[in-house]
């Protein structure tokens, strides 16, 4: 649901700016809980596995935002992750974004 909401907002923003829908970035949203990372059913499993290998719970332990450029299967992404304490002490959201 989060991923679809983000994509909807990106389309709306592009239309308001007069941009083409074909120039929208590729985005994936994940939930992490402890060492595990979960994506939408259509998200490539390699992306979830890559993020799981980063240890997002540990990288966001201080409560701040973890962000860095990453490369997965030859594609460059920007990654941002942050804890969501109301969902649990080691739970958070991560977003991968790649320009097409």
C-alpha positions in Angstrom: 0.0 0.0 0.0 2.8 2.4 0.8 4.5 1.8 -2.5 1.3 2.4 -4.5 0.6 5.6 -2.5 4.1 6.9 -3.3 3.7 6.0 -7.0 0.4 7.8 -7.1 1.9 10.9 -5.5 4.7 10.9 -8.1 2.3 10.7 -11.0 0.2 13.5 -9.5 3.3 15.7 -9.1 4.5 14.9 -12.6 1.1 15.8 -14.1 1.0 19.1 -12.1 4.5 20.0 -13.4 3.5 19.1 -17.0 6.0 16.3 -17.1 5.5 13.0 -18.9 4.5 10.0 -16.9 7.3 8.0 -18.8 10.0 10.0 -16.8 8.8 8.8 -13.4 11.5 7.3 -11.2 11.5 3.6 -10.3 10.5 3.3 -6.6 10.2 0.5 -4.1 9.1 0.7 -0.5 10.1 -1.8 2.2 9.3 -2.5 5.8 12.1 -3.8 7.9 11.7 -5.6 11.3 14.9 -6.6 13.0 17.1 -8.3 10.5 14.2 -9.0 8.0 13.1 -6.8 5.0 9.7 -7.1 3.4 8.7 -5.6 0.0 5.6 -5.7 -2.1 4.8 -9.0 -3.9 6.0 -7.6 -7.3 9.2 -6.2 -5.9 12.3 -8.1 -7.2 13.5 -10.4 -4.4 17.1 -9.4 -5.1 16.2 -5.9 -3.8 14.8 -7.2 -0.5 17.8 -9.6 -0.1 20.3 -6.7 -0.7 18.6 -4.5 1.9 18.5 -7.3 4.3 22.2 -7.7 3.9 22.7 -4.1 4.9 21.3 -4.5 8.4 18.9 -1.6 8.3 17.7 -2.0 11.9 21.3 -1.5 13.1 22.0 1.4 10.7 18.9 3.3 12.0 19.5 2.5 15.7 20.1 6.1 16.7 16.7 7.2 15.3 18.0 9.2 12.4 17.7 8.6 8.7 20.2 6.2 7.0 20.8 7.1 3.4 23.3 6.2 0.7 23.6 5.5 -3.0 23.6 1.7 -3.7 23.8 -0.4 -6.8 21.7 -3.5 -7.3 22.0 -5.7 -10.4 23.7 -2.8 -12.3 21.1 -0.2 -11.5 21.9 2.8 -9.3 19.5 3.7 -6.5 19.2 6.1 -3.7 18.3 4.4 -0.5 16.8 6.0 2.6 15.6 4.2 5.7 14.2 5.3 9.1 12.7 3.7 12.1 9.0 3.8 12.9 9.0 3.4 16.7 5.2 3.3 16.9 5.2 0.1 14.9 7.9 -1.6 17.1 11.3 -0.9 18.5 13.3 -2.3 15.6 10.8 -1.6 12.8 11.2 0.9 10.0 10.5 1.9 6.4 13.0 2.0 3.5 12.7 3.5 0.1 14.7 2.7 -3.0 14.6 5.2 -5.9 16.2 5.1 -9.3 15.9 7.5 -12.1 14.9 5.9 -15.4 
